[in-house]
Amino acid sequence: MAVRGGRTVRDLRRENRAAVLQRLYFDGPLSRFSLGPATGLSSGSISNVVAELVAEGLVEEAGSVDSAGGRPRTLLRVSPHSGYIIGVDIGETRVRIELFDLALTELARVEKPLPIEGPRPGDRYDVGVVVGHVRDGIGEVMDRAGIAAERLLGVGIGVPGIVAATPEEGAVVHGQAIGWDAVPLERLLRESGHLPRSVPCFIDNGAKTLGQAEMWFGAGRGARNAVVVLLGSGVGACAVADDLRPGRALEWGHLTVRVGGRRCRCGARGCLEAYAGAEALLDRWAEAGGRPPADVDEETALTALLAAAHPGPDARGATPEPDAAALAVLEETAEYVGAGFSDLVNLLQPERILVGGWAGLMLGERFLDSARKHATAYSLSYPAEHVRIALGTLGPDAVTVGAALLPLADFFARGGRRAQPDLKEPAPAWQATLQGRGGL
């Protein structure tokens, strides 16, 4: 039966369930009375939806609250153990796999290191190695927590690069900067085991998953629109216009900031990533006469760069002179990042720009102060006056959390019903009848 706008009664029921689940998840515990104005649904619809969700074990009681003159009202919340989600971050130095319940309590974590370097730029991200790490990590976290595959709502994976959905291969990753040319990551993971066909797999850009996490639970909460920037070995960003819907991944790191400039990992010249990514920043320090520690990962080397630029007191209480090369590289990097911010300000006019990623958080507020000044100098005055540039608040592991939110968001959108990818709903009886008459 169709209703206004072409939606069916089934569609309305799903939307009502989704509205209740989302409000309980983000704002709960709430009473049935409070759910009405929070969702815009009638009291009858609230009663019916809540009864369904309680019967299915998705919603549970969470105490009570006094009411004005009546008996106490029962509070409701989404049951943390009604399903489980896995988040995977294919990062610069490691692959991180985490298993969460629906309250985002971490139940198990595995980290698989990637090679520090190789003879070719993309060797760190050897497809076989990465797929093996993800495959083994999924199995390990499930075994450690004692969670069976049928209890998973899905697996979310954040990757560096552009993700395209194809009917034949599923999610295909185009990661030019890491040497991935149309890698059919979803198919490879399915074929590797530990990811049954019944478990949905969601693969998306890592900056986009970071943006999802910061908008749902971090520094973006309450913003009407924001850009969330990821500074790691490379550079990425995500533009978000609605806190409950996925954002749009931006290849911000491959904006040209200097014509004919440094060679970027993607092969072009003058990209922002060629100046602001941690890998490039360390290379520039060495080129300027600095001495990055050898045979260590990028996080350790960036820590050494910051210590050289801003040394603390030594054992005698004296403060050594800062490394002039390190200071100059950091200041130049701040200007490039500020210029990159100005592009976001002028083009998108966001309410907030939030900086995350392990390198962004490590560079910290001192670096961000300088980048803010350059952003203001390069931006149009009106949008620059109405944007707030700040650090993200969810820490360096936020990509993993955001990746886990991909299956959770899908679960909510379907009204709390598990995906059944191989199940096709029967066509209406009239369709089969008219097909037989040649009418369709």
SVG drawing of the C-alpha trace seen along z (x, -y; Angstrom):
<svg xmlns="http://www.w3.org/2000/svg" viewBox="-3 -40 76 59">
<polyline fill="none" stroke="black" stroke-width="0.4" points="0.0,0.0 1.5,-3.3 1.2,-6.5 2.0,-10.1 5.4,-10.6 5.5,-7.1 6.4,-5.5 4.8,-2.4 3.5,-1.5 6.6,0.7 8.8,-2.4 7.0,-4.4 7.4,-1.6 11.1,-1.5 11.4,-5.2 9.6,-5.3 11.8,-2.6 14.9,-4.4 13.8,-7.7 13.2,-6.0 16.5,-4.1 18.5,-7.2 17.0,-9.4 17.5,-6.7 21.1,-6.2 22.2,-9.8 20.1,-11.3 18.9,-8.4 18.0,-7.1 14.5,-8.7 11.0,-7.9 8.2,-7.1 6.7,-10.5 10.0,-12.3 10.3,-10.3 7.2,-11.9 8.5,-15.5 12.1,-14.2 10.9,-12.2 7.7,-14.0 5.7,-10.7 2.4,-10.2 2.1,-8.5 0.4,-5.5 3.3,-5.2 5.8,-5.5 4.1,-2.7 3.9,-0.4 7.6,-1.0 8.9,-0.6 7.0,2.6 8.5,4.1 12.0,3.0 11.8,4.3 10.4,7.6 13.4,7.9 15.9,7.1 17.1,3.9 15.8,1.7 15.8,2.2 14.7,0.5 17.2,-1.8 15.6,-2.9 12.9,-5.5 12.4,-9.2 9.8,-11.0 7.0,-12.7 4.9,-15.7 2.2,-14.4 2.0,-10.9 3.8,-7.6 7.5,-7.4 8.2,-7.1 10.3,-4.2 13.5,-5.2 14.6,-3.3 17.9,-2.9 19.4,-0.9 20.7,2.4 24.5,2.4 24.6,6.1 22.0,6.4 24.7,6.4 28.4,5.9 30.4,4.0 34.0,4.1 36.0,1.0 39.2,1.3 41.7,-1.5 44.2,-0.8 46.6,-3.4 50.1,-4.6 52.1,-2.5 49.6,0.3 46.3,1.9 44.1,1.5 41.1,3.8 38.6,3.2 35.4,4.9 32.7,2.8 29.3,3.4 26.6,0.8 27.7,-1.5 31.1,-1.6 32.8,0.2 35.9,1.7 35.8,5.5 39.0,6.5 41.7,4.8 44.5,6.1 47.2,4.0 49.2,5.4 52.3,3.3 53.1,2.4 56.6,2.3 58.4,-1.0 59.5,-1.3 60.2,0.7 62.1,0.3 58.9,-1.1 56.6,-3.9 53.6,-1.5 55.4,1.4 54.2,0.4 50.7,1.1 51.2,4.4 47.7,5.6 48.3,9.2 49.8,8.1 47.0,5.6 44.3,8.2 46.0,10.8 46.2,8.4 42.5,7.4 41.4,11.1 43.5,12.3 42.6,9.4 38.8,9.9 39.1,13.5 41.3,12.6 39.1,10.0 36.0,12.2 37.8,15.1 39.1,13.0 35.6,11.6 33.8,14.9 31.5,13.3 30.0,15.4 29.8,14.0 26.0,14.0 26.0,11.5 27.9,8.9 26.0,6.1 28.8,5.5 32.5,4.6 33.5,1.0 36.9,0.3 38.6,-3.1 41.1,-3.2 43.4,-5.8 42.0,-6.6 38.9,-6.9 36.3,-4.1 34.0,-3.2 31.1,-0.7 30.8,1.8 28.2,4.6 30.8,7.2 33.6,6.5 31.9,4.6 34.0,1.8 37.1,1.0 39.8,-1.2 41.7,-3.7 44.7,-4.7 47.0,-6.4 49.3,-7.8 49.8,-4.3 50.1,-2.4 46.6,-0.9 45.1,-0.9 41.5,0.4 42.1,2.9 38.9,5.0 39.3,5.0 35.8,6.2 36.1,9.2 39.6,10.1 38.3,10.0 35.3,12.1 37.5,14.7 40.0,14.7 37.5,16.1 36.5,14.7 34.0,12.4 30.9,14.5 28.5,13.3 25.9,12.7 28.0,10.0 27.8,6.6 31.1,5.0 31.4,1.2 34.6,-0.3 35.1,-4.0 37.7,-6.7 39.5,-7.0 39.0,-10.8 35.3,-10.2 35.1,-7.8 37.0,-10.2 34.5,-12.9 31.6,-10.6 33.1,-10.0 33.8,-13.6 30.3,-14.7 28.5,-12.0 30.6,-12.1 33.4,-14.6 34.2,-18.3 31.7,-18.4 28.6,-17.5 26.0,-20.2 27.5,-21.8 25.3,-22.4 28.3,-21.7 32.0,-21.1 35.1,-19.9 37.1,-17.3 40.8,-17.2 43.0,-14.1 46.8,-14.8 48.8,-11.6 51.5,-10.3 49.2,-11.7 46.5,-14.3 42.7,-14.0 39.4,-15.7 35.7,-15.1 32.9,-17.7 29.9,-17.0 26.6,-18.8 24.4,-16.7 25.5,-15.0 23.5,-11.8 24.4,-11.3 27.8,-10.3 30.0,-13.2 31.8,-13.6 35.4,-12.6 37.6,-15.3 41.1,-14.7 42.2,-17.9 45.8,-16.7 46.0,-16.8 45.1,-20.4 48.0,-22.2 49.6,-24.7 52.7,-25.3 53.0,-25.1 56.0,-23.0 56.6,-22.2 57.7,-19.0 56.8,-15.7 53.9,-14.2 53.3,-10.5 50.5,-10.6 53.0,-11.5 51.9,-15.1 53.9,-18.2 53.0,-20.8 50.2,-19.0 49.5,-20.0 50.3,-16.4 53.9,-16.9 54.4,-19.6 51.9,-18.9 51.9,-15.1 54.1,-13.6 56.2,-11.7 56.9,-14.8 57.5,-16.9 60.2,-14.5 61.8,-14.4 61.9,-18.2 63.6,-18.3 66.3,-16.0 66.7,-18.1 67.1,-21.3 70.0,-19.7 68.0,-18.0 68.7,-14.6 65.6,-12.4 66.2,-9.2 66.8,-6.3 64.9,-3.0 61.9,-4.1 58.3,-4.6 56.9,-8.0 55.3,-8.7 58.7,-8.3 60.4,-10.5 57.8,-13.2 58.2,-13.2 61.9,-13.8 61.2,-16.7 58.9,-18.4 61.5,-17.9 64.2,-19.4 62.1,-22.4 60.8,-23.0 63.3,-21.4 62.5,-21.1 64.9,-21.7 67.8,-19.3 69.0,-17.5 70.6,-20.8 67.4,-22.8 68.9,-24.7 66.9,-24.8 69.0,-24.0 68.7,-26.1 66.0,-24.9 66.9,-23.2 66.6,-26.1 65.9,-23.7 63.1,-22.0 61.5,-25.3 61.7,-26.6 60.1,-23.4 57.3,-23.5 56.5,-27.2 56.5,-26.6 54.2,-23.6 51.9,-25.7 51.6,-28.2 50.9,-25.5 48.2,-24.0 46.8,-27.5 46.6,-28.1 44.8,-24.7 42.4,-25.8 41.7,-29.0 40.6,-26.9 38.1,-25.1 36.9,-28.4 36.4,-30.1 34.9,-27.2 32.7,-25.5 32.3,-28.2 32.1,-25.7 31.0,-26.4 34.0,-24.4 37.3,-23.0 38.4,-20.2 41.9,-18.7 42.5,-15.0 44.7,-12.2 47.8,-11.1 50.1,-13.7 47.5,-16.5 47.0,-15.8 50.7,-15.4 51.5,-18.8 49.0,-20.2 47.6,-23.6 50.9,-25.5 51.1,-24.5 47.4,-25.1 47.7,-28.7 50.2,-29.5 48.0,-27.7 45.0,-29.7 46.8,-33.0 47.8,-32.0 44.3,-30.7 42.9,-34.1 45.4,-36.0 44.6,-33.9 40.8,-33.7 37.9,-36.1 37.2,-38.0 33.5,-37.2 33.7,-33.3 37.0,-33.5 35.2,-35.4 32.5,-32.7 34.7,-29.5 36.2,-27.9 39.4,-25.9 40.1,-23.4 41.6,-20.0 39.4,-17.0 38.6,-15.5 38.4,-11.7 42.1,-11.0 44.3,-9.3 42.1,-6.2 39.0,-8.0 39.3,-6.5 38.6,-3.0 35.6,-4.3 34.3,-6.1 34.7,-2.9 32.7,-1.0 29.9,-3.6 29.4,-2.7 27.6,0.6 25.8,-1.0 24.5,-3.9 23.2,-1.4 21.6,0.6 19.8,-2.5 18.7,-3.5 17.1,-0.1 15.1,-0.5 17.2,1.9 16.8,4.8 19.8,6.8 21.0,6.9 20.0,9.9 21.9,9.3 20.7,12.5 17.1,12.1 14.8,10.6 11.4,9.5 8.6,10.9 7.1,8.5 3.5,7.3 0.9,9.7 -0.4,7.1 3.1,6.9 3.2,10.6 -0.4,10.5 0.2,7.6 3.5,9.0 1.5,12.0 -0.8,9.7 2.2,7.9 1.3,4.7 4.8,4.4"/>
</svg>
